[in-house]
């Protein structure tokens, strides 16, 4: 509190300036020749109490609906009010489930919106991208000529089997999704 140039009262003791959460008090009395208004001449020292309450911080919420797109995606926003542990993953490229732990940067002067101060742990997800299975030609008939099935895609590769044939019959082949080792970025 700034008493400025008020000549009617004077500071006696206590805390009038603080920046941390807490309860504070200070005492003032009328200056010489003054009295408290409406007290019929009282010049007693008065105590005044004041407080600073914690700033409420919204808990970080994972981004929902992320689907693999080949680019780095942010699962959790950062903020100067909280800090993620070094093991936390807040952005990633591959599909998967990622863990995080976040704490208030200043747990003395801030609280989560629910008034708690404990660290928060959770997960967020980048879902695999669903790939349509290739459409195969139907109604092929024996013509004595070679029939081809073209299987070209950035999402899958030919593994084995028959993709061209002359004779009538059942022919098969196997395709594999182009997922990198250790990740499932694509699903059928």
C-alpha positions as CSV (number, residue, x, y, z in Angstrom):
1,X,0.0,0.0,0.0
2,X,1.3,3.4,-0.8
3,X,0.4,6.0,1.8
4,X,1.6,8.7,-0.5
5,X,1.5,12.2,0.9
6,X,-1.4,11.6,3.2
7,X,-0.7,13.8,6.3
8,X,-3.8,12.6,8.2
9,X,-2.3,9.3,9.4
10,X,1.1,7.6,9.7
11,X,2.5,4.2,9.3
12,X,3.3,2.4,12.6
13,X,4.5,-1.1,11.6
14,X,3.7,-4.2,9.5
15,X,3.9,-5.2,5.8
16,X,2.6,-2.9,3.2
17,X,4.4,-4.3,0.2
18,X,4.6,-8.0,-0.9
19,X,4.7,-10.1,-4.0
20,X,4.2,-13.6,-2.6
21,X,0.9,-15.3,-1.7
22,X,0.1,-14.8,2.0
23,X,-1.8,-12.9,4.6
24,X,-0.3,-9.6,5.7
25,X,-1.1,-6.8,8.2
26,X,0.0,-3.3,9.0
27,X,-0.8,-0.8,11.6
28,X,-1.5,2.9,11.2
29,X,-2.5,5.7,13.6
30,X,-3.8,9.3,13.1
31,X,-1.1,11.9,12.7
32,X,-0.8,14.4,15.5
33,X,-3.8,16.7,15.5
34,X,-6.0,14.2,13.6
35,X,-8.5,11.5,14.8
36,X,-10.4,8.7,13.1
37,X,-13.6,9.9,11.5
38,X,-16.8,8.8,13.2
39,X,-14.9,7.6,16.4
40,X,-15.4,10.6,18.6
41,X,-11.8,11.5,19.1
42,X,-10.2,8.1,18.8
43,X,-6.5,8.1,18.0
44,X,-5.9,4.4,18.6
45,X,-3.6,2.5,16.3
46,X,-5.6,0.4,13.8
47,X,-4.6,-2.9,12.3
48,X,-5.4,-3.6,8.7
49,X,-5.2,-7.0,7.1
50,X,-4.7,-7.8,3.4
51,X,-3.8,-10.8,1.3
52,X,-2.4,-12.0,-2.0
53,X,-4.2,-15.1,-3.3
54,X,-2.6,-17.6,-5.6
55,X,-3.0,-17.1,-9.4
56,X,-5.1,-19.9,-10.8
57,X,-3.5,-21.7,-13.9
58,X,-5.5,-23.9,-16.3
59,X,-4.1,-27.4,-16.5
60,X,-2.5,-28.1,-19.9
61,X,-4.9,-30.2,-22.0
62,X,-3.6,-32.6,-24.7
63,X,-4.5,-31.8,-28.2
64,X,-7.2,-34.2,-29.3
65,X,-7.8,-35.7,-32.8
66,X,-4.2,-35.8,-34.0
67,X,-3.6,-38.2,-36.9
68,X,-0.3,-39.1,-38.4
69,X,0.6,-36.7,-41.3
70,X,4.3,-37.1,-41.6
71,X,5.1,-33.8,-39.8
72,X,5.9,-33.0,-36.3
73,X,2.7,-32.3,-34.3
74,X,2.3,-30.5,-30.9
75,X,0.4,-32.6,-28.4
76,X,0.7,-30.1,-25.5
77,X,1.1,-26.3,-25.5
78,X,3.8,-24.8,-23.3
79,X,3.3,-21.9,-21.0
80,X,5.6,-19.9,-18.7
81,X,3.4,-20.8,-15.7
82,X,4.3,-24.5,-15.8
83,X,7.3,-26.8,-16.7
84,X,7.4,-30.2,-18.3
85,X,9.9,-32.8,-17.0
86,X,12.8,-33.7,-19.3
87,X,11.2,-37.1,-19.9
88,X,8.0,-35.6,-21.2
89,X,7.2,-35.7,-24.9
90,X,5.1,-32.7,-25.9
91,X,5.6,-33.0,-29.7
92,X,6.2,-35.9,-32.0
93,X,6.0,-37.1,-35.6
94,X,5.2,-40.8,-35.5
95,X,1.8,-42.2,-34.5
96,X,1.8,-43.4,-30.9
97,X,1.0,-42.6,-27.3
98,X,3.2,-40.1,-25.5
99,X,3.6,-39.5,-21.8
100,X,4.1,-36.2,-20.0
101,X,4.5,-34.9,-16.5
102,X,4.0,-31.2,-15.8
103,X,4.5,-29.1,-12.6
104,X,3.7,-25.5,-11.7
105,X,6.7,-23.2,-12.3
106,X,5.9,-21.4,-9.0
107,X,3.8,-23.6,-6.7
108,X,4.0,-21.0,-3.9
109,X,2.2,-18.3,-5.9
110,X,0.2,-20.3,-8.3
111,X,-2.3,-23.2,-8.2
112,X,-4.0,-25.3,-10.8
113,X,-7.5,-24.2,-11.6
114,X,-8.8,-26.9,-9.2
115,X,-6.7,-25.4,-6.4
116,X,-4.2,-28.3,-6.4
117,X,-0.4,-27.9,-6.7
118,X,0.6,-31.5,-7.4
119,X,2.4,-32.5,-10.6
120,X,0.1,-33.8,-13.4
121,X,0.9,-36.9,-15.5
122,X,-0.9,-38.1,-18.5
123,X,-0.7,-39.2,-22.1
124,X,-1.6,-37.8,-25.5
125,X,-2.0,-39.6,-28.8
126,X,-1.2,-39.3,-32.5
127,X,-3.4,-41.9,-34.2
128,X,-2.2,-43.9,-37.2
129,X,-3.5,-42.7,-40.6
130,X,-6.1,-45.1,-42.1
131,X,-5.1,-46.1,-45.6
132,X,-7.7,-47.4,-48.1
133,X,-7.0,-50.9,-49.4
134,X,-6.2,-50.8,-53.1
135,X,-9.2,-51.3,-55.4
136,X,-8.7,-54.4,-57.6
137,X,-10.1,-54.8,-61.0
138,X,-13.1,-57.1,-61.2
139,X,-14.6,-59.1,-64.1
140,X,-11.4,-59.9,-65.8
141,X,-11.8,-62.7,-68.4
142,X,-9.3,-64.9,-70.1
143,X,-8.2,-63.1,-73.3
144,X,-4.9,-64.8,-73.9
145,X,-3.2,-61.5,-73.0
146,X,-1.4,-60.5,-69.9
147,X,-3.6,-58.8,-67.2
148,X,-1.8,-56.4,-64.8
149,X,-2.8,-55.2,-61.4
150,X,-1.0,-51.9,-60.7
151,X,-0.1,-51.4,-57.0
152,X,1.7,-48.1,-56.7
153,X,1.4,-46.0,-53.5
154,X,3.6,-44.1,-51.1
155,X,1.7,-45.8,-48.2
156,X,2.3,-49.5,-49.1
157,X,4.7,-51.8,-51.0
158,X,4.4,-55.1,-52.8
159,X,5.8,-58.0,-50.8
160,X,5.1,-61.1,-52.8
161,X,2.7,-62.8,-55.1
162,X,1.3,-62.3,-58.6
163,X,0.3,-59.0,-60.0
164,X,0.2,-60.0,-63.7
165,X,-1.2,-63.2,-65.3
166,X,-2.4,-64.6,-68.6
167,X,-4.3,-67.7,-67.5
168,X,-7.7,-67.7,-65.7
169,X,-7.6,-68.6,-62.1
170,X,-7.2,-67.2,-58.6
171,X,-4.1,-65.1,-58.1
172,X,-2.9,-63.6,-54.9
173,X,-0.3,-61.1,-53.6
174,X,0.7,-59.5,-50.3
175,X,1.1,-55.8,-49.6
176,X,2.8,-54.3,-46.5
177,X,2.2,-50.8,-45.2
178,X,5.2,-48.6,-45.3
179,X,5.6,-48.2,-41.5
180,X,9.0,-47.3,-40.2
181,X,10.6,-49.7,-37.7
182,X,9.1,-49.3,-34.3
183,X,6.1,-47.2,-35.5
184,X,2.6,-47.9,-36.8
185,X,1.9,-44.7,-38.8
186,X,-0.5,-46.4,-41.2
187,X,-3.3,-48.9,-40.7
188,X,-5.7,-50.4,-43.2
